[in-house]
Amino acid sequence: QVVVCTLCSCVMQTKQIWLFSAHLLPLVARLCLVPLDTIVFINRFAMIFTGLEVLYFIASNLLVPYNLAKTAYRELVQ
């Protein structure tokens, strides 16, 4: 899972590996012998945080296809 986090950070060209490691929180909590009801809370937090990251990525790249199409149209016109 650490390798997957590292690969994601390389593909996204960021050095902030912690952005892609929220799904590891329940695993780390279980390894630290955290009580089960707390692990459920940590799992929900990890899912919400990961969902917010996905929404942020989608929102920040929402206009990329439009800009690509606009550029392609300009090239065709020229």
FIPATOR-443097 format. One record per residue: residue in one letter; x, y, z of N, C-alpha, C in turn. Coordinates in nm, 2 decimals, decimal comma. Example, Ala and Ser with C-alpha at 12.3 -4.5 7.8 and 13.67 -1.06 7.14 Angstrom:
BEGIN
['a'; [1,32; -0,57; 0,78]; [1,23; -0,45; 0,78]; [1,32; -0,33; 0,78]],
['s'; [1,28; -0,22; 0,71]; [1,37; -0,11; 0,71]; [1,29; 0,00; 0,79]],
END
This chain:
BEGIN
['q'; [0,08; -0,12; 0,00]; [0,00; 0,00; 0,00]; [0,09; 0,12; 0,00]],
['v'; [0,20; 0,12; 0,06]; [0,29; 0,23; 0,06]; [0,35; 0,25; -0,08]],
['v'; [0,37; 0,14; -0,15]; [0,42; 0,15; -0,29]; [0,31; 0,22; -0,38]],
['v'; [0,18; 0,18; -0,35]; [0,07; 0,24; -0,43]; [0,06; 0,39; -0,40]],
['c'; [0,08; 0,43; -0,28]; [0,08; 0,57; -0,24]; [0,19; 0,65; -0,31]],
['t'; [0,31; 0,59; -0,31]; [0,42; 0,65; -0,38]; [0,40; 0,66; -0,53]],
['l'; [0,35; 0,56; -0,59]; [0,32; 0,56; -0,73]; [0,22; 0,67; -0,76]],
['c'; [0,11; 0,68; -0,68]; [0,01; 0,79; -0,70]; [0,07; 0,92; -0,69]],
['s'; [0,16; 0,94; -0,60]; [0,22; 1,08; -0,58]; [0,32; 1,10; -0,70]],
['c'; [0,38; 1,00; -0,75]; [0,47; 1,02; -0,87]; [0,38; 1,06; -0,99]],
['v'; [0,27; 0,99; -1,01]; [0,18; 1,01; -1,13]; [0,12; 1,15; -1,12]],
['m'; [0,08; 1,19; -1,00]; [0,02; 1,32; -0,98]; [0,13; 1,43; -0,96]],
['q'; [0,25; 1,40; -0,97]; [0,36; 1,49; -0,96]; [0,36; 1,58; -0,84]],
['t'; [0,35; 1,51; -0,73]; [0,35; 1,58; -0,60]; [0,44; 1,51; -0,50]],
['k'; [0,50; 1,58; -0,41]; [0,59; 1,52; -0,31]; [0,51; 1,49; -0,18]],
['q'; [0,39; 1,52; -0,18]; [0,31; 1,51; -0,06]; [0,24; 1,37; -0,06]],
['i'; [0,32; 1,27; -0,02]; [0,27; 1,13; -0,02]; [0,15; 1,11; 0,08]],
['w'; [0,15; 1,19; 0,19]; [0,05; 1,17; 0,29]; [-0,09; 1,20; 0,23]],
['l'; [-0,10; 1,27; 0,12]; [-0,23; 1,30; 0,06]; [-0,30; 1,17; 0,01]],
['f'; [-0,22; 1,07; -0,02]; [-0,27; 0,94; -0,08]; [-0,27; 0,83; 0,02]],
['s'; [-0,24; 0,86; 0,15]; [-0,23; 0,75; 0,25]; [-0,34; 0,76; 0,35]],
['a'; [-0,45; 0,82; 0,33]; [-0,56; 0,83; 0,43]; [-0,62; 0,69; 0,45]],
['h'; [-0,62; 0,60; 0,35]; [-0,68; 0,47; 0,36]; [-0,59; 0,38; 0,45]],
['l'; [-0,47; 0,43; 0,49]; [-0,39; 0,35; 0,58]; [-0,42; 0,37; 0,72]],
['l'; [-0,50; 0,48; 0,75]; [-0,53; 0,51; 0,89]; [-0,59; 0,40; 0,97]],
['p'; [-0,70; 0,33; 0,92]; [-0,75; 0,22; 1,00]; [-0,65; 0,11; 1,02]],
['l'; [-0,57; 0,08; 0,92]; [-0,47; -0,03; 0,94]; [-0,37; 0,01; 1,04]],
['v'; [-0,32; 0,13; 1,04]; [-0,23; 0,17; 1,15]; [-0,29; 0,17; 1,28]],
['a'; [-0,42; 0,22; 1,29]; [-0,49; 0,21; 1,42]; [-0,51; 0,07; 1,47]],
['r'; [-0,54; -0,02; 1,38]; [-0,55; -0,16; 1,42]; [-0,42; -0,22; 1,47]],
['l'; [-0,31; -0,18; 1,41]; [-0,18; -0,23; 1,45]; [-0,14; -0,17; 1,59]],
['c'; [-0,20; -0,05; 1,62]; [-0,17; 0,01; 1,75]; [-0,27; -0,03; 1,86]],
['l'; [-0,35; -0,13; 1,83]; [-0,44; -0,19; 1,92]; [-0,55; -0,09; 1,97]],
['v'; [-0,59; 0,00; 1,88]; [-0,70; 0,09; 1,91]; [-0,83; 0,02; 1,92]],
['p'; [-0,92; 0,06; 2,02]; [-1,05; -0,01; 2,03]; [-1,13; -0,01; 1,90]],
['l'; [-1,22; -0,11; 1,89]; [-1,29; -0,13; 1,76]; [-1,38; -0,01; 1,73]],
['d'; [-1,45; 0,04; 1,83]; [-1,54; 0,16; 1,80]; [-1,46; 0,28; 1,75]],
['t'; [-1,34; 0,30; 1,80]; [-1,26; 0,41; 1,75]; [-1,21; 0,38; 1,61]],
['i'; [-1,19; 0,26; 1,58]; [-1,14; 0,22; 1,44]; [-1,25; 0,25; 1,34]],
['v'; [-1,38; 0,23; 1,38]; [-1,49; 0,26; 1,29]; [-1,49; 0,41; 1,27]],
['f'; [-1,47; 0,49; 1,37]; [-1,47; 0,63; 1,35]; [-1,35; 0,67; 1,26]],
['i'; [-1,23; 0,61; 1,28]; [-1,12; 0,64; 1,20]; [-1,14; 0,60; 1,05]],
['n'; [-1,21; 0,49; 1,03]; [-1,24; 0,44; 0,90]; [-1,33; 0,54; 0,83]],
['r'; [-1,43; 0,59; 0,90]; [-1,52; 0,69; 0,84]; [-1,45; 0,82; 0,80]],
['f'; [-1,36; 0,86; 0,89]; [-1,28; 0,98; 0,86]; [-1,20; 0,96; 0,74]],
['a'; [-1,13; 0,84; 0,73]; [-1,05; 0,81; 0,61]; [-1,13; 0,81; 0,48]],
['m'; [-1,25; 0,75; 0,49]; [-1,33; 0,75; 0,37]; [-1,37; 0,89; 0,33]],
['i'; [-1,41; 0,97; 0,42]; [-1,46; 1,11; 0,39]; [-1,34; 1,19; 0,34]],
['f'; [-1,22; 1,17; 0,40]; [-1,11; 1,25; 0,35]; [-1,07; 1,21; 0,21]],
['t'; [-1,07; 1,08; 0,18]; [-1,04; 1,03; 0,05]; [-1,14; 1,08; -0,05]],
['g'; [-1,27; 1,08; -0,02]; [-1,37; 1,13; -0,10]; [-1,36; 1,28; -0,13]],
['l'; [-1,32; 1,35; -0,03]; [-1,29; 1,50; -0,05]; [-1,17; 1,52; -0,14]],
['e'; [-1,07; 1,44; -0,13]; [-0,96; 1,45; -0,22]; [-1,00; 1,42; -0,37]],
['v'; [-1,08; 1,32; -0,39]; [-1,13; 1,29; -0,52]; [-1,21; 1,40; -0,58]],
['l'; [-1,30; 1,46; -0,50]; [-1,38; 1,57; -0,54]; [-1,30; 1,69; -0,57]],
['y'; [-1,20; 1,72; -0,49]; [-1,11; 1,83; -0,52]; [-1,03; 1,81; -0,65]],
['f'; [-0,99; 1,69; -0,68]; [-0,92; 1,66; -0,80]; [-1,01; 1,68; -0,92]],
['i'; [-1,13; 1,63; -0,91]; [-1,23; 1,64; -1,02]; [-1,26; 1,79; -1,04]],
['a'; [-1,28; 1,86; -0,94]; [-1,32; 2,00; -0,95]; [-1,21; 2,09; -1,01]],
['s'; [-1,08; 2,05; -0,97]; [-0,97; 2,13; -1,02]; [-0,94; 2,10; -1,17]],
['n'; [-0,98; 1,99; -1,21]; [-0,95; 1,95; -1,35]; [-1,08; 1,94; -1,44]],
['l'; [-1,18; 2,01; -1,39]; [-1,31; 2,00; -1,46]; [-1,31; 2,06; -1,60]],
['l'; [-1,23; 2,17; -1,62]; [-1,23; 2,24; -1,74]; [-1,12; 2,19; -1,84]],
['v'; [-1,04; 2,10; -1,80]; [-0,93; 2,05; -1,88]; [-0,99; 1,99; -2,02]],
['p'; [-1,09; 1,91; -2,02]; [-1,14; 1,86; -2,15]; [-1,19; 1,98; -2,24]],
['y'; [-1,26; 2,08; -2,18]; [-1,31; 2,19; -2,25]; [-1,19; 2,27; -2,31]],
['n'; [-1,09; 2,29; -2,23]; [-0,97; 2,37; -2,29]; [-0,90; 2,29; -2,40]],
['l'; [-0,89; 2,16; -2,38]; [-0,83; 2,08; -2,49]; [-0,92; 2,09; -2,62]],
['a'; [-1,05; 2,08; -2,61]; [-1,14; 2,09; -2,72]; [-1,13; 2,23; -2,79]],
['k'; [-1,12; 2,33; -2,70]; [-1,11; 2,47; -2,75]; [-0,97; 2,49; -2,83]],
['t'; [-0,87; 2,43; -2,78]; [-0,74; 2,44; -2,84]; [-0,74; 2,36; -2,98]],
['a'; [-0,80; 2,24; -2,97]; [-0,81; 2,16; -3,10]; [-0,89; 2,24; -3,20]],
['y'; [-1,00; 2,30; -3,16]; [-1,08; 2,38; -3,25]; [-1,01; 2,49; -3,32]],
['r'; [-0,93; 2,56; -3,23]; [-0,85; 2,67; -3,29]; [-0,74; 2,62; -3,39]],
['e'; [-0,69; 2,51; -3,36]; [-0,59; 2,45; -3,45]; [-0,66; 2,41; -3,59]],
['l'; [-0,78; 2,36; -3,58]; [-0,85; 2,32; -3,70]; [-0,89; 2,45; -3,78]],
['v'; [-0,93; 2,55; -3,71]; [-0,96; 2,68; -3,78]; [-0,84; 2,74; -3,85]],
['q'; [-0,73; 2,73; -3,79]; [-0,61; 2,78; -3,85]; [-0,56; 2,70; -3,96]],
END
